[in-house]
Amino acid sequence: MKERISWLQKGSEYTRVEGSISNVDTPPKGIYKITLDMRGFHLEYYDKEFTFDFKVYGIEHDFVEHVIKAYENTSGNFGVLLNGIRGTGKSVTAKILANRLNLPVIIVKSMGDQNQSMIEWFADFNFDCIFLFDEFEKNFSEKDSSILQIMDGIYTSEHRRIFLLTTNQTTINENLISRPSRLRYIKEFSNLDSKVVKEFLDDTLNDKSCIDDLISYIDTLKISTIDILKSIVSEVNIFGFAEFIKSKDFFNVQTESYTYLTRRIETNVGFIERNDYTVDKFLIDCKKADAKYAINSPKRDNFKSGDDYQAAYDEYLELTVGLTNPWTHTLYGVEKAFKNLKIGDTVNEGYETIIGIDYDKSVLITKWATDPSEVYFYLIKNPNEKPSLYKSQSQSPSMLSFTL
């Protein structure tokens, strides 16, 4: 059936249009995309609100309520930036917030060299609305200042605009940072909360008997996101937990490296070969350091404001026994637990190779990669330490959401 043809009159000009036409004062509440054709910019209705055909875990209730209360008790434009890697809940939180604010939502994508014209078009909107910029940094470069014009109210209006931005990295115009008049809130999203991980595993893991073991493995990852978690659960559901652990070395996730607090002393390979320096002699030097520090080291009480006590203490140790400050040198970039390290493994991001280990005395001996004559002895203070995503969550629980 042929669409009805109508004519729009504007002064003495008549424009032919097809389809049903109605005149509205403002667009109703809903979600809109922006389209551009030869006639100009248009709002295209998409849906009445954001919906989720999956269970949403760890919703940011406190943050959402905080933003809503602030919005209701302020005036003028209002900005919120949600930053973090994919799969940590930024977009879902933005959509939930948009639904709660109960306003028309305009999904904004870059229009290239038409961005300035688009901003000028926004300025004529005669209604309160939300501008949603998902993955803002991919659509608008750091040098693109077009959005700043409407955020600052250069195009004055009696109507309020809420700016909801999500970014994977905060590589955006520096004039948006530390400017609460533009962005009132910047919220960081990172690792999934351990309680949320447990809830997700309860819902999706076939073999519930391995949940605790799987949580321990997830705790060693550099980052935990919903995408990573979904892939791990899929792998375990297919192969079982034991087989997954066997294959984890080639499963495409990164585990966090171990960091150990140590005492360190430098010697050379000749001393080792002649047996002039051994683990026992190194441990004796460590005890000497304790004794000399207790009796002769710089006293903190003798230092005035502005004096560098730490530098004086480090210098004292170097001059007296050749040891660095006790327990302040870190051994980093270690891929295995101390008990699993072996001769030939590398530490300090590959700059040192292990040439000796005393597991009972917690001593590690390494050789410098670029100068094999340099040898280091390390006394490990925390040999049972392990990396953990959730070590501090009991003190400062995170508020992170993610989706399935």
Secondary structure as the mmCIF struct_conf table of DSSP 4:
data_model
#
loop_
_struct_conf.conf_type_id
_struct_conf.id
_struct_conf.beg_label_comp_id
_struct_conf.beg_label_asym_id
_struct_conf.beg_label_seq_id
_struct_conf.end_label_comp_id
_struct_conf.end_label_asym_id
_struct_conf.end_label_seq_id
HELX_LH_PP_P HELX_LH_PP_P1 LYS A 2 ARG A 4
STRN STRN1 ILE A 5 LYS A 10
TURN_TY1_P TURN_TY1_P1 GLY A 11 SER A 12
STRN STRN2 GLU A 13 GLU A 18
BEND BEND1 GLY A 19 GLY A 19
BEND BEND2 ASP A 25 THR A 26
HELX_LH_PP_P HELX_LH_PP_P2 PRO A 27 PRO A 28
BEND BEND3 LYS A 29 GLY A 30
STRN STRN3 ILE A 31 ASP A 37
TURN_TY1_P TURN_TY1_P2 MET A 38 ARG A 39
STRN STRN4 GLY A 40 ASP A 47
BEND BEND4 LYS A 48 GLU A 49
BEND BEND5 ASP A 53 PHE A 54
HELX_LH_PP_P HELX_LH_PP_P3 LYS A 55 LYS A 55
STRN STRN5 VAL A 56 TYR A 57
BEND BEND6 GLY A 58 GLY A 58
HELX_RH_AL_P HELX_RH_AL_P1 HIS A 61 GLU A 72
TURN_TY1_P TURN_TY1_P3 ASN A 73 ASN A 73
BEND BEND7 GLY A 76 GLY A 76
STRN STRN6 PHE A 78 ASN A 83
TURN_TY1_P TURN_TY1_P4 ARG A 86 GLY A 87
BEND BEND8 THR A 88 GLY A 89
HELX_RH_AL_P HELX_RH_AL_P2 LYS A 90 LEU A 101
TURN_TY1_P TURN_TY1_P5 ASN A 102 ASN A 102
BEND BEND9 LEU A 103 LEU A 103
STRN STRN7 VAL A 105 ILE A 107
HELX_RH_3T_P HELX_RH_3T_P1 GLY A 112 GLN A 114
HELX_RH_AL_P HELX_RH_AL_P3 ASN A 115 ALA A 123
TURN_TY1_P TURN_TY1_P6 ASP A 124 ASP A 124
BEND BEND10 PHE A 127 PHE A 127
STRN STRN8 CYS A 129 PHE A 133
TURN_TY1_P TURN_TY1_P7 ASP A 134 GLU A 135
HELX_RH_AL_P HELX_RH_AL_P4 PHE A 136 ASN A 139
BEND BEND11 PHE A 140 PHE A 140
TURN_TY1_P TURN_TY1_P8 GLU A 142 LYS A 143
HELX_RH_AL_P HELX_RH_AL_P5 SER A 146 MET A 151
TURN_TY1_P TURN_TY1_P9 ASP A 152 GLY A 153
BEND BEND12 ILE A 154 TYR A 155
BEND BEND13 GLU A 158 HIS A 159
STRN STRN9 ARG A 161 THR A 167
BEND BEND14 ASN A 168 GLN A 169
BEND BEND15 ILE A 172 ILE A 172
HELX_RH_3T_P HELX_RH_3T_P2 GLU A 174 LEU A 176
TURN_TY1_P TURN_TY1_P10 ILE A 177 SER A 178
TURN_TY1_P TURN_TY1_P11 PRO A 180 ARG A 182
BEND BEND16 ARG A 184 ARG A 184
STRN STRN10 TYR A 185 GLU A 188
BEND BEND17 ASN A 191 ASN A 191
HELX_LH_PP_P HELX_LH_PP_P4 LEU A 192 ASP A 193
HELX_RH_AL_P HELX_RH_AL_P6 SER A 194 THR A 204
BEND BEND18 ASN A 206 ASN A 206
HELX_RH_3T_P HELX_RH_3T_P3 LYS A 208 CYS A 210
HELX_RH_AL_P HELX_RH_AL_P7 ILE A 211 ILE A 218
TURN_TY1_P TURN_TY1_P12 ASP A 219 THR A 220
STRN STRN11 LEU A 221 LEU A 221
BEND BEND19 LYS A 222 LYS A 222
HELX_RH_AL_P HELX_RH_AL_P8 ILE A 226 PHE A 239
HELX_RH_AL_P HELX_RH_AL_P9 PHE A 241 SER A 247
HELX_RH_3T_P HELX_RH_3T_P4 LYS A 248 PHE A 250
BEND BEND20 PHE A 251 ASN A 252
STRN STRN12 THR A 255 THR A 255
HELX_LH_PP_P HELX_LH_PP_P5 GLU A 256 SER A 257
STRN STRN13 TYR A 258 ASN A 268
HELX_RH_AL_P HELX_RH_AL_P10 VAL A 269 GLU A 273
TURN_TY1_P TURN_TY1_P13 ARG A 274 ASN A 275
BEND BEND21 ASP A 276 TYR A 277
HELX_RH_AL_P HELX_RH_AL_P11 VAL A 279 ASN A 296
BEND BEND22 SER A 297 SER A 297
HELX_LH_PP_P HELX_LH_PP_P6 PRO A 298 LYS A 299
HELX_RH_3T_P HELX_RH_3T_P5 ARG A 300 ASN A 302
HELX_LH_PP_P HELX_LH_PP_P7 PHE A 303 LYS A 304
TURN_TY1_P TURN_TY1_P14 SER A 305 GLY A 306
HELX_RH_AL_P HELX_RH_AL_P12 TYR A 309 THR A 320
TURN_TY1_P TURN_TY1_P15 VAL A 321 VAL A 321
BEND BEND23 GLY A 322 GLY A 322
HELX_LH_PP_P HELX_LH_PP_P8 THR A 324 THR A 324
BEND BEND24 ASN A 325 ASN A 325
TURN_TY1_P TURN_TY1_P16 PRO A 326 THR A 328
STRN STRN14 HIS A 329 VAL A 334
BEND BEND25 LYS A 336 LYS A 336
HELX_RH_3T_P HELX_RH_3T_P6 PHE A 338 ASN A 340
TURN_TY1_P TURN_TY1_P17 ILE A 343 GLY A 344
STRN STRN15 THR A 346 VAL A 347
TURN_TY1_P TURN_TY1_P18 ASN A 348 TYR A 351
STRN STRN16 GLU A 352 ASP A 358
TURN_TY1_P TURN_TY1_P19 TYR A 359 SER A 362
STRN STRN17 VAL A 363 TRP A 368
BEND BEND26 ALA A 369 THR A 370
TURN_TY1_P TURN_TY1_P20 PRO A 372 SER A 373
STRN STRN18 GLU A 374 ILE A 380
BEND BEND27 LYS A 381 LYS A 381
TURN_TY1_P TURN_TY1_P21 PRO A 383 ASN A 384
BEND BEND28 LEU A 389 TYR A 390
TURN_TY1_P TURN_TY1_P22 LYS A 391 GLN A 395
BEND BEND29 SER A 396 SER A 396
STRN STRN19 PHE A 402 THR A 403
#
